[in-house]
């Protein structure tokens, strides 16, 4: 039986009895007792474990979902992989969404316990949305959304939250924000002629020597150890042996630069380029010479 088909709509097959059965008392249709919770469809829909029936499975899931709103940090108990999380891992909006999911799923499962002999799972979710709106939860309007949430929850009885990488920069950039800022500024200043080769020259000729000078100024060891600081020692400190063109390309991509064809809407501000400024002064001198 499909999960969204009412048990009352199921077809009852007529069973022909043998002659010997005619002598035993027969049950009238009104006396037949049928419970949706005894069906294999119920066990499958609500993912009942071997040691529980479908109704017990629903009750335990409601208990898990209810705990998510007990304290400020209890939402972590319903997230898969919460061992590596803390209060700062998720944004305020993501925490709010988890609590909303728990509340609406609790309502849906509670309604299912009370009405699944006559309702479908979709109707339970729809009615949960109606109840939720009376409580001020107005972010969900489609029962299919709750059904999707439940399919993701019932497997492990936990929510799987895809986490965004917080430290997607290589260590040398992540631990040196001044280096990131310098590379970005150089890239923006030379956007019209920017290339991986040009950025590689800037990193090797400007960035790395400046990092060596900074380490030497801040060095607390002996004069001999300070003198030993070199570009290779800086690279080794961050797990690098060299900075090749492919490495530079990955860095500038992570910093927001991309190769794109020049379009009509593509604008490059070259007014403050060094060559442009020098040309201005030469033009002014030449122009004033004509005035004399």
C-alpha positions in Angstrom: 0.0 0.0 0.0 1.5 3.4 -0.9 2.3 5.7 2.0 -0.2 8.3 0.9 -3.1 5.9 0.3 -5.7 5.6 3.0 -6.2 2.2 4.5 -10.0 2.6 4.1 -9.6 2.7 0.3 -7.9 -0.7 0.1 -9.7 -3.5 -1.7 -11.0 -6.4 0.3 -10.6 -9.7 -1.5 -13.5 -12.2 -1.3 -12.3 -15.6 0.1 -14.2 -18.7 -0.9 -14.5 -21.1 1.9 -14.5 -24.9 1.6 -17.6 -26.9 2.5 -16.2 -27.6 6.0 -15.8 -23.9 6.7 -19.5 -23.3 6.2 -20.2 -25.1 9.5 -18.0 -22.7 11.5 -19.4 -19.3 12.6 -18.6 -16.5 10.2 -17.6 -12.9 11.1 -19.6 -10.0 9.7 -17.7 -7.3 7.9 -18.5 -4.9 10.8 -16.6 -7.3 13.1 -13.4 -7.4 11.1 -10.7 -5.4 12.9 -7.9 -3.9 10.8 -5.1 -1.5 12.0 -2.8 0.2 9.6 -0.1 0.0 12.2 0.1 -3.8 11.8 0.9 -3.5 8.1 4.4 -3.8 6.6 3.8 -0.4 4.9 3.6 1.3 8.3 6.9 -0.3 9.4 8.5 0.8 6.1 7.2 4.4 6.2 8.2 5.0 9.8 11.4 2.9 9.6 10.6 0.7 12.6 13.6 -1.2 14.0 13.6 -4.9 14.7 12.9 -4.5 18.4 9.9 -2.2 18.0 6.6 -2.0 16.1 5.6 0.9 13.9 3.8 2.8 16.7 6.7 2.4 19.1 9.0 3.7 16.4 6.9 6.9 16.0 6.8 7.5 19.8 10.6 7.2 20.0 11.1 9.6 17.1 8.7 12.1 18.7 10.8 11.9 21.9 14.0 12.6 20.0 12.5 15.6 18.1 11.0 17.0 21.3 14.4 17.1 23.0 15.8 19.5 20.3 13.9 22.5 21.9 14.7 21.8 25.5 17.8 24.0 25.9 19.8 26.5 23.8 22.3 23.8 22.7 20.0 20.7 22.5 19.4 21.2 18.8 22.9 19.6 18.4 21.4 16.3 19.6 19.3 15.8 16.4 22.2 16.5 14.0 24.3 13.7 12.5 28.0 14.3 13.3 27.4 16.7 16.1 30.6 15.5 17.9 32.6 18.0 15.8 30.1 20.9 16.2 29.7 23.7 18.7 27.5 26.8 19.0 29.5 28.7 16.4 29.3 26.0 13.7 25.8 26.8 12.4 24.3 30.3 11.7 21.3 31.6 13.7 19.1 30.9 10.7 20.3 27.3 10.4 19.6 26.7 14.1 16.1 28.3 13.7 15.4 26.0 10.7 16.3 22.9 12.7 13.9 23.8 15.5 11.1 24.5 12.9 11.7 21.1 11.4 11.5 19.4 14.7 8.3 21.1 15.7 6.5 20.4 12.4 7.7 16.7 12.3 6.5 16.3 16.0 3.1 17.5 15.0 2.9 15.3 11.9 4.0 12.2 13.8 1.6 12.9 16.6 -1.3 13.3 14.2 -0.2 10.1 12.4 -0.5 8.2 15.7 -4.0 9.5 16.2 -5.4 9.3 12.7 -3.4 7.0 10.4 -6.1 4.4 10.3 -8.1 6.9 8.3 -5.6 9.5 7.1 -2.7 9.4 4.7 0.8 10.5 5.7 0.4 13.5 3.4 -2.8 14.6 5.2 -1.0 14.3 8.5 1.7 16.7 7.2 -0.9 19.1 5.8 -2.8 19.2 9.1 0.5 19.8 10.9 1.1 22.9 8.7 -2.4 24.2 9.7 -1.6 23.7 13.4 1.8 25.2 13.0 0.4 28.4 11.4 -1.8 28.8 14.5 1.4 28.7 16.6 3.1 31.3 14.3 5.1 28.9 12.1 4.4 30.2 8.7 7.6 29.2 6.8 6.2 26.0 5.3 3.1 25.8 3.0 3.5 22.4 1.2 3.1 19.0 2.9 5.7 17.6 0.5 8.3 19.7 2.2 7.7 18.0 5.6 7.6 14.6 3.8 11.1 15.4 2.4 12.4 16.4 5.8 11.1 13.1 7.3 12.7 11.0 4.6 16.0 12.6 5.5 15.4 12.2 9.3 14.0 8.7 9.6 17.1 6.7 8.5 19.4 7.6 11.4 16.7 9.6 13.3 19.0 12.5 12.9 19.3 15.5 10.5 22.2 15.6 8.0 23.3 19.2 7.7 25.9 20.0 4.9 28.5 22.2 6.5 30.3 24.9 4.6 34.1 24.8 4.9 35.2 27.5 7.3 38.9 27.4 6.4 39.0 26.9 2.6 42.2 29.0 2.2 45.6 27.4 2.3 47.5 28.0 5.6 49.8 30.6 4.2 46.9 32.8 3.3 44.6 31.8 6.1 47.1 32.7 8.8 48.4 35.9 7.1 45.4 38.1 6.3 47.8 40.9 5.3 49.1 38.7 2.5 45.6 38.1 1.3 44.8 41.8 1.3 48.1 42.6 -0.6 47.4 40.0 -3.3 43.8 41.2 -3.7 44.9 44.8 -3.9 47.6 44.0 -6.5 45.1 42.0 -8.5 42.5 44.8 -8.6 45.1 47.4 -9.5 46.3 45.3 -12.4 43.0 43.8 -13.5 43.4 44.8 -17.2 46.7 42.9 -17.6 46.3 40.3 -14.8 47.6 36.8 -15.4 48.8 33.9 -13.3 52.4 34.6 -14.4 52.1 38.3 -13.4 50.7 37.3 -10.0 53.4 34.6 -9.5 56.1 37.3 -10.1 54.5 39.5 -7.5 54.3 36.8 -4.9 57.9 35.7 -5.4 59.4 39.2 -5.8 57.3 41.1 -3.2 55.2 39.0 -1.0 57.7 36.3 0.1 60.6 38.8 0.6 58.3 40.9 2.8 57.4 37.8 4.8 61.0 37.1 5.4 61.7 40.6 6.6 58.7 40.4 8.9 59.9 37.2 10.4 63.4 38.7 10.9 62.0 41.8 12.6 59.8 39.7 14.9 62.4 37.0 15.6 63.2 36.3 19.2 66.1 33.9 18.7 69.8 34.5 18.2 71.2 36.5 15.4 72.4 33.4 13.7 68.9 31.9 13.7 67.4 35.1 12.4 69.8 35.2 9.6 68.8 31.6 8.6 65.3 32.8 7.9 64.8 32.5 4.1 62.0 32.1 1.6 62.5 28.3 1.8 62.1 28.3 5.6 58.9 30.4 5.2 57.5 27.9 2.7 58.4 24.9 4.8 56.6 26.5 7.8 53.3 26.3 5.8 53.9 22.9 4.3 55.1 24.1 0.9 58.2 23.4 -1.1 57.6 25.9 -3.9 54.8 28.0 -5.3 54.2 27.0 -8.9 51.8 28.5 -11.5 49.1 26.0 -10.7 49.3 26.8 -7.0 49.0 30.5 -7.8 46.0 29.9 -10.0 44.2 28.0 -7.2 45.0 30.9 -4.8 43.7 33.6 -7.0 40.5 31.5 -7.7 39.9 31.2 -3.9 40.4 34.9 -3.5 37.7 35.6 -6.0 39.5 36.2 -9.3 38.4 34.4 -12.5 39.4 34.3 -16.1 36.6 35.7 -18.3 36.3 36.9 -21.9 36.2 40.7 -22.2 32.6 41.8 -22.8 31.0 45.1 -23.7 29.9 45.4 -20.1 33.4 44.6 -18.8 35.0 47.6 -17.2 38.6 48.1 -16.2 39.5 51.3 -14.3 43.0 52.1 -15.4 43.0 55.8 -14.5 45.4 55.3 -11.6 47.7 52.9 -13.4 51.3 53.9 -13.0 51.9 54.1 -16.8 48.7 56.2 -17.1 49.8 58.7 -14.4 53.3 59.0 -16.0 51.8 59.7 -19.4 49.6 62.4 -17.8 52.6 64.3 -16.5 54.5 64.0 -19.8 51.4 65.2 -21.6 51.0 68.2 -19.2 54.7 69.1 -19.7 54.3 68.9 -23.5 51.1 70.8 -23.5 52.5 73.6 -21.4 55.5 73.7 -23.7 53.2 74.4 -26.6 51.7 77.4 -24.7 55.0 79.2 -24.2 
